[in-house]
Amino acid sequence: GGQRCTLEALACDVPVICMTDSPKNREYVEESGCGLVVEPNAQNISDAVHIVKATDYGTRGSDYVKSKWTSKHYADNLLKWINQQ
């Protein structure tokens, strides 16, 4: 999945496993602290699944989304852009 899928998972407090070669998804996972970033190979992904299943991430994902990615944030950014024109 893409960036939107990652943000949707985080909003639902579902930890995300993303690959090191996906910069924006990686940013979301690292900033939120809800999931893991791994090298794109089967063994690393399998290991990450087991780690994520055994880890309680609490509300880190939804807290992150609420802090940066709500409709209010989009509206504020749009207004900033409009005012720069």
Beta strands, then each sheet from edge to edge (+ up, - down):
strand 1: 16-19
strand 2: 35-38
sheet 1: 1+ 2+
end
